[in-house]
Amino acid sequence: MRRVGWLVALLLTVSLSAHALSWAYAFVVLDGRVYEVMNVAVLEADLGEVVGEVKTMADDMDGSYYGDASNMYPIGTTYRSVKGEAVEDVLAVADESGWKRAEYRNDAPFSMRDHLDKVAYAAVGIGVALFILIRVRKRE
């Protein structure tokens, strides 16, 4: 019984705290490019066509993200081009107060999740090729 008491006391003293990241700035990702969302409004007259949207959220615990992601904006938030600016350099991001300017900062880190569809198609293609090869060899 005394061992159980010490074990319970030990378990109660162990801290099981969760740590979350504090992001340096709001960002969105489009086609592998990270854009920092600035606190600069974009006028409706300067908006171009829709070029994308947030499809995944960045992980607040480890900082990982993939695809067209954001750390602050919810899934479905729209990106539009800005007239007179290249999409590779500047985006407009929908915000509850209007549209905000987002400027390119760096390329997103490589993630295999961005390429799973290609890997899956390659695996199916190799499987079909092997199946056909085996069937042809059995007939000979």
C-alpha beads as a LAMMPS data file, in Angstrom:
LAMMPS data file: protein, C-alpha beads

140 atoms
139 bonds

1 atom types
1 bond types

-500.0 500.0 xlo xhi
-500.0 500.0 ylo yhi
-500.0 500.0 zlo zhi

Masses

1 110.0

Atoms # bond

1 1 1 0.000 0.000 0.000
2 1 1 2.874 2.312 0.788
3 1 1 4.264 1.821 -2.748
4 1 1 0.938 2.791 -4.260
5 1 1 0.903 5.995 -2.209
6 1 1 4.385 6.945 -3.442
7 1 1 3.425 6.129 -7.010
8 1 1 0.324 8.324 -6.793
9 1 1 2.369 11.155 -5.256
10 1 1 4.942 10.846 -8.046
11 1 1 2.282 10.892 -10.750
12 1 1 0.642 13.974 -9.244
13 1 1 3.919 15.893 -9.235
14 1 1 4.752 15.165 -12.882
15 1 1 3.739 18.102 -15.020
16 1 1 1.957 17.172 -18.217
17 1 1 1.665 20.574 -19.813
18 1 1 0.923 21.148 -23.468
19 1 1 2.964 23.678 -25.359
20 1 1 1.726 25.518 -28.416
21 1 1 3.587 27.735 -30.831
22 1 1 3.316 31.466 -30.940
23 1 1 3.477 32.441 -34.605
24 1 1 5.697 35.382 -35.569
25 1 1 3.237 36.524 -38.250
26 1 1 0.070 35.460 -40.042
27 1 1 0.792 33.582 -43.255
28 1 1 -0.916 31.808 -46.114
29 1 1 0.569 29.286 -48.537
30 1 1 -0.259 29.034 -52.230
31 1 1 1.419 26.476 -54.502
32 1 1 4.374 25.975 -52.163
33 1 1 5.021 29.693 -51.610
34 1 1 4.622 31.299 -48.164
35 1 1 3.111 34.794 -48.054
36 1 1 3.145 37.006 -44.959
37 1 1 -0.217 38.719 -44.459
38 1 1 0.404 42.405 -43.827
39 1 1 -1.887 44.853 -42.052
40 1 1 -2.359 46.734 -45.339
41 1 1 -5.783 46.972 -46.947
42 1 1 -6.311 46.172 -50.624
43 1 1 -9.088 48.099 -52.351
44 1 1 -11.844 46.217 -54.189
45 1 1 -10.858 48.042 -57.403
46 1 1 -7.354 46.558 -57.174
47 1 1 -8.530 42.942 -56.855
48 1 1 -7.980 40.468 -59.671
49 1 1 -9.317 36.962 -60.072
50 1 1 -9.529 34.256 -57.420
51 1 1 -6.277 32.250 -57.393
52 1 1 -6.824 29.888 -54.467
53 1 1 -8.046 29.311 -50.939
54 1 1 -6.930 27.938 -47.587
55 1 1 -7.324 24.149 -47.663
56 1 1 -5.474 23.090 -44.491
57 1 1 -4.489 24.641 -41.178
58 1 1 -0.949 24.769 -39.827
59 1 1 -0.351 22.656 -36.713
60 1 1 -0.026 24.911 -33.654
61 1 1 1.826 22.222 -31.714
62 1 1 4.750 21.444 -34.017
63 1 1 4.544 24.152 -36.687
64 1 1 4.082 21.766 -39.596
65 1 1 1.879 22.579 -42.561
66 1 1 1.327 21.325 -46.084
67 1 1 -0.579 22.326 -49.171
68 1 1 -2.445 25.627 -49.348
69 1 1 -2.360 26.296 -45.615
70 1 1 -2.596 29.128 -43.106
71 1 1 -1.793 29.598 -39.461
72 1 1 -4.464 32.246 -38.788
73 1 1 -7.111 32.127 -41.511
74 1 1 -9.821 29.414 -41.542
75 1 1 -10.230 26.799 -44.248
76 1 1 -12.075 28.319 -47.211
77 1 1 -10.488 31.780 -46.947
78 1 1 -10.060 33.096 -50.500
79 1 1 -6.891 34.408 -52.165
80 1 1 -7.099 36.813 -55.087
81 1 1 -4.511 38.352 -57.349
82 1 1 -3.761 42.081 -57.095
83 1 1 -3.860 44.097 -60.343
84 1 1 -0.428 45.227 -61.450
85 1 1 1.361 42.696 -59.183
86 1 1 2.582 39.185 -59.996
87 1 1 0.868 36.387 -58.058
88 1 1 4.358 35.089 -57.275
89 1 1 4.997 38.291 -55.277
90 1 1 1.674 39.522 -53.856
91 1 1 -1.785 38.145 -52.983
92 1 1 -4.918 39.644 -51.477
93 1 1 -6.355 37.558 -48.624
94 1 1 -9.987 37.771 -47.513
95 1 1 -10.295 39.088 -43.960
96 1 1 -13.321 39.975 -41.838
97 1 1 -12.438 43.649 -42.369
98 1 1 -11.964 43.392 -46.153
99 1 1 -8.905 42.307 -48.137
100 1 1 -5.341 42.322 -46.822
101 1 1 -2.080 42.358 -48.741
102 1 1 0.100 39.235 -48.468
103 1 1 3.712 39.391 -49.662
104 1 1 5.927 36.450 -50.650
105 1 1 8.483 35.543 -47.964
106 1 1 9.897 32.085 -48.761
107 1 1 9.148 28.675 -50.191
108 1 1 7.229 26.256 -47.985
109 1 1 9.149 23.273 -46.584
110 1 1 8.910 20.067 -48.597
111 1 1 6.107 17.786 -47.494
112 1 1 5.377 14.351 -48.913
113 1 1 1.688 15.045 -48.263
114 1 1 1.768 17.559 -51.136
115 1 1 2.733 14.733 -53.512
116 1 1 0.650 11.791 -52.242
117 1 1 -1.611 11.826 -55.291
118 1 1 1.385 11.423 -57.620
119 1 1 2.817 8.640 -55.459
120 1 1 -0.556 6.866 -55.428
121 1 1 -0.902 7.084 -59.236
122 1 1 2.665 5.801 -59.657
123 1 1 1.984 2.884 -57.299
124 1 1 -1.209 1.953 -59.177
125 1 1 0.624 2.242 -62.514
126 1 1 3.462 -0.007 -61.317
127 1 1 0.918 -2.481 -59.942
128 1 1 -0.954 -2.635 -63.249
129 1 1 2.306 -3.011 -65.193
130 1 1 3.437 -5.864 -62.920
131 1 1 0.039 -7.547 -63.218
132 1 1 0.182 -7.410 -67.023
133 1 1 3.807 -8.581 -67.070
134 1 1 3.015 -11.580 -64.846
135 1 1 -0.052 -12.509 -66.952
136 1 1 1.955 -12.343 -70.181
137 1 1 4.764 -14.493 -68.754
138 1 1 2.286 -17.147 -67.524
139 1 1 0.837 -17.488 -71.030
140 1 1 4.231 -18.200 -72.574

Bonds

1 1 1 2
2 1 2 3
3 1 3 4
4 1 4 5
5 1 5 6
6 1 6 7
7 1 7 8
8 1 8 9
9 1 9 10
10 1 10 11
11 1 11 12
12 1 12 13
13 1 13 14
14 1 14 15
15 1 15 16
16 1 16 17
17 1 17 18
18 1 18 19
19 1 19 20
20 1 20 21
21 1 21 22
22 1 22 23
23 1 23 24
24 1 24 25
25 1 25 26
26 1 26 27
27 1 27 28
28 1 28 29
29 1 29 30
30 1 30 31
31 1 31 32
32 1 32 33
33 1 33 34
34 1 34 35
35 1 35 36
36 1 36 37
37 1 37 38
38 1 38 39
39 1 39 40
40 1 40 41
41 1 41 42
42 1 42 43
43 1 43 44
44 1 44 45
45 1 45 46
46 1 46 47
47 1 47 48
48 1 48 49
49 1 49 50
50 1 50 51
51 1 51 52
52 1 52 53
53 1 53 54
54 1 54 55
55 1 55 56
56 1 56 57
57 1 57 58
58 1 58 59
59 1 59 60
60 1 60 61
61 1 61 62
62 1 62 63
63 1 63 64
64 1 64 65
65 1 65 66
66 1 66 67
67 1 67 68
68 1 68 69
69 1 69 70
70 1 70 71
71 1 71 72
72 1 72 73
73 1 73 74
74 1 74 75
75 1 75 76
76 1 76 77
77 1 77 78
78 1 78 79
79 1 79 80
80 1 80 81
81 1 81 82
82 1 82 83
83 1 83 84
84 1 84 85
85 1 85 86
86 1 86 87
87 1 87 88
88 1 88 89
89 1 89 90
90 1 90 91
91 1 91 92
92 1 92 93
93 1 93 94
94 1 94 95
95 1 95 96
96 1 96 97
97 1 97 98
98 1 98 99
99 1 99 100
100 1 100 101
101 1 101 102
102 1 102 103
103 1 103 104
104 1 104 105
105 1 105 106
106 1 106 107
107 1 107 108
108 1 108 109
109 1 109 110
110 1 110 111
111 1 111 112
112 1 112 113
113 1 113 114
114 1 114 115
115 1 115 116
116 1 116 117
117 1 117 118
118 1 118 119
119 1 119 120
120 1 120 121
121 1 121 122
122 1 122 123
123 1 123 124
124 1 124 125
125 1 125 126
126 1 126 127
127 1 127 128
128 1 128 129
129 1 129 130
130 1 130 131
131 1 131 132
132 1 132 133
133 1 133 134
134 1 134 135
135 1 135 136
136 1 136 137
137 1 137 138
138 1 138 139
139 1 139 140
